Amino acid sequence: MSDELTPAKVQEMILTRPFHQWLGLTVTAVTDETIELRAKWREEWVVNPQGGWTHGGILAALVDLTADWAMIKKLARPAPTVDMRVDYHAPAKKGDLVCKGKVVRMGGQFSCAEASIYDEAGKLLASGRGTYATAPPPAKG
């Protein structure tokens, strides 16, 4: 299963979601326990026009989805978020963002993954960790 999930296939899966399309996500790498994405900067992200800062909600969304999609080769699907924590380290200004996620622990019912968001120069902007409901979906019937 995991060998079939190339970066191109994961990219295709991610882009079936309109919000991910709007974020301008590109999958740059995927392994059994990690993922790296790029988010194309958008003027609509700005919360403070004087400072040019990106809204923290955009960074939180990137932490959440990057951590979630880090488990893609283990699950072959995204998983619902149960709990999430985000820490903000520096303001995000104009420019694409690099999002790196990794699996912390895969469990039967719940799993944990984390993500870090960087600017193009490699400066850490936000990081966080999430718990995801990874139990198999109920059978249709």
Secondary structure, 3 states (H helix, E strand, C coil): CHHHCCHHHHHHHHCCCHHHHHHCEEEEEECCCEEEEEECCCHHHEEECCCCEECHHHHHHHHHHHHHHCCHHHHCCCCCEEEEEEEECCCCCCCCEEEEEEEEECCCCEEEEEEEEECCCCCEEEEEEEEEECCCCCCCC
